[in-house]
Amino acid sequence: MGEHGSSAVTQAEVASWAAGLDEVQQRIGPRFARAEQRQRVRAYLEGLLSPVERKNGWQLAEHAGEMTPYGMQRLLAGAKWDADAVRDDLRAYVVEQLGDPKAILVIDETGFLKQGTHSVGVKRQYSGTAGRIENCQTRTAKSASS
């Protein structure tokens, strides 16, 4: 959203977002040994931040202009990189951008309501999305302590 709650996005805001993504890439890029991996991680981040509805391998690969999800899968499962170091780099960036000594962190799980029980992790449990106990999958964010 733009300033004052309007939905209009200015060119300055878009430029600011792009600069922020450039900064994130500069921070985490050295964690990846090959240039192809650094380019793919940038495309992966752009996909995660995009309006793509489902953030799975196929949709993120398509958003990146790739024909198959294999490159994204290779990045996440087979490439050599230190996930803990990348997490720490991203955490440091977020703290620098949003950190305030008076701030608090509120973690809200993302729930996906499900009718059946065939998806992994589906069970009757509290769903913040529904506000009650339902058949759902939940994903809870974890934060690293400082």
KAJOUR-V954410 format. One record per residue. N is the residue number from 1. PSI is psi as a letter, one per 40 degrees, with the letter a starting at -180 (* if undefined). OMEGA is omega in degrees with one decimal (* if undefined). D_LAST is the distance of its C-alpha to the last C-alpha in Angstrom with 2 decimals. Layout:
n=(N | N)
psi=(PSI | PSI)
omega=(OMEGA | OMEGA)
d_last=(D_LAST | D_LAST)
This chain:
n=(1 | 2 | 3 | 4 | 5 | 6 | 7 | 8 | 9 | 10 | 11 | 12 | 13 | 14 | 15 | 16 | 17 | 18 | 19 | 20 | 21 | 22 | 23 | 24 | 25 | 26 | 27 | 28 | 29 | 30 | 31 | 32 | 33 | 34 | 35 | 36 | 37 | 38 | 39 | 40 | 41 | 42 | 43 | 44 | 45 | 46 | 47 | 48 | 49 | 50 | 51 | 52 | 53 | 54 | 55 | 56 | 57 | 58 | 59 | 60 | 61 | 62 | 63 | 64 | 65 | 66 | 67 | 68 | 69 | 70 | 71 | 72 | 73 | 74 | 75 | 76 | 77 | 78 | 79 | 80 | 81 | 82 | 83 | 84 | 85 | 86 | 87 | 88 | 89 | 90 | 91 | 92 | 93 | 94 | 95 | 96 | 97 | 98 | 99 | 100 | 101 | 102 | 103 | 104 | 105 | 106 | 107 | 108 | 109 | 110 | 111 | 112 | 113 | 114 | 115 | 116 | 117 | 118 | 119 | 120 | 121 | 122 | 123 | 124 | 125 | 126 | 127 | 128 | 129 | 130 | 131 | 132 | 133 | 134 | 135 | 136 | 137 | 138 | 139 | 140 | 141 | 142 | 143 | 144 | 145 | 146)
psi=(i | a | i | f | e | i | e | h | h | i | d | d | d | d | d | d | d | d | d | d | d | d | d | d | d | d | d | e | d | e | e | h | d | i | d | d | d | d | d | d | d | d | d | d | d | d | d | d | e | i | e | h | d | h | g | i | d | d | d | d | d | d | d | e | e | i | d | i | e | d | d | d | d | d | d | d | d | d | i | h | i | h | d | d | d | d | d | d | d | d | d | d | d | d | d | d | d | e | i | h | d | e | i | i | h | h | h | h | i | h | i | h | h | i | d | a | e | d | i | h | e | h | i | h | i | h | h | d | d | d | e | i | h | i | h | i | i | i | h | h | i | i | i | i | i | *)
omega=(176.3 | 179.0 | 175.5 | 173.7 | 178.9 | -179.2 | 179.0 | 179.0 | -178.4 | 176.4 | 179.0 | 178.0 | 178.9 | 178.5 | 178.9 | 178.4 | -179.8 | 178.3 | 177.9 | 178.4 | 175.5 | -179.9 | 177.9 | 180.0 | 178.5 | -179.5 | -173.5 | -178.2 | -179.4 | 178.5 | -178.2 | -171.2 | -171.8 | 179.7 | 179.1 | 178.6 | 179.1 | 177.4 | -178.3 | 178.9 | 175.6 | 178.4 | 178.5 | 178.2 | 177.7 | 178.1 | 178.7 | -179.1 | -176.6 | 175.6 | 176.3 | -172.2 | -178.8 | -176.3 | 176.7 | -175.2 | -179.0 | -176.6 | 178.5 | 177.3 | 178.3 | 178.0 | -179.9 | 179.7 | 179.4 | -176.8 | -178.6 | 178.6 | -170.7 | 178.8 | 177.7 | 179.1 | 178.3 | 178.5 | -174.3 | -172.1 | -172.0 | -178.6 | 178.8 | 174.4 | -174.8 | -177.4 | 179.3 | 179.5 | 177.6 | 176.8 | -179.4 | 177.2 | -179.6 | 178.1 | 179.3 | 178.7 | -179.3 | 179.2 | 178.2 | -175.6 | -172.0 | -173.3 | 176.9 | -178.7 | -179.0 | -175.6 | 171.9 | 178.2 | 176.7 | 179.7 | 177.7 | 179.5 | 175.1 | -178.1 | 177.7 | 179.2 | -179.0 | 177.9 | -176.3 | 179.5 | -174.3 | 177.9 | 179.8 | 174.5 | 179.4 | 174.9 | 176.6 | -178.2 | -179.9 | 176.8 | 175.3 | 178.3 | -178.0 | -177.2 | -179.0 | 177.5 | -178.4 | 167.4 | -178.6 | 168.0 | 174.4 | 175.1 | -179.5 | 177.4 | 176.1 | 178.6 | 176.6 | 178.6 | -178.5 | *)
d_last=(30.33 | 31.69 | 31.62 | 32.92 | 32.49 | 35.17 | 34.92 | 36.31 | 33.98 | 34.83 | 35.07 | 32.59 | 29.96 | 30.71 | 30.54 | 27.15 | 25.84 | 27.46 | 25.95 | 22.44 | 23.24 | 24.68 | 21.51 | 19.47 | 22.27 | 22.24 | 18.59 | 18.93 | 22.65 | 22.53 | 20.82 | 24.23 | 27.23 | 30.01 | 30.88 | 31.95 | 28.52 | 26.91 | 29.57 | 29.13 | 25.34 | 26.15 | 28.81 | 26.54 | 23.98 | 26.98 | 28.28 | 25.15 | 25.26 | 29.03 | 31.20 | 32.16 | 32.52 | 31.57 | 28.77 | 30.30 | 31.42 | 34.87 | 33.98 | 31.21 | 33.67 | 36.45 | 34.35 | 33.74 | 37.51 | 37.52 | 40.32 | 38.41 | 34.86 | 35.13 | 33.30 | 30.24 | 30.43 | 30.79 | 27.70 | 25.53 | 27.29 | 29.05 | 27.63 | 25.68 | 22.15 | 18.72 | 17.11 | 13.70 | 13.94 | 15.21 | 12.44 | 9.89 | 12.55 | 13.02 | 9.51 | 9.67 | 13.16 | 12.54 | 10.12 | 12.91 | 15.59 | 14.65 | 11.99 | 13.60 | 12.73 | 15.10 | 13.92 | 13.28 | 12.62 | 15.73 | 16.15 | 19.81 | 21.32 | 23.89 | 27.13 | 30.21 | 33.39 | 35.71 | 39.36 | 39.68 | 37.80 | 38.09 | 34.71 | 31.91 | 29.89 | 32.43 | 33.11 | 33.83 | 30.54 | 29.10 | 28.70 | 26.92 | 29.18 | 32.29 | 31.12 | 32.79 | 33.17 | 34.55 | 34.88 | 31.82 | 29.00 | 25.46 | 22.28 | 19.03 | 15.88 | 12.82 | 9.28 | 6.47 | 3.76 | 0.00)
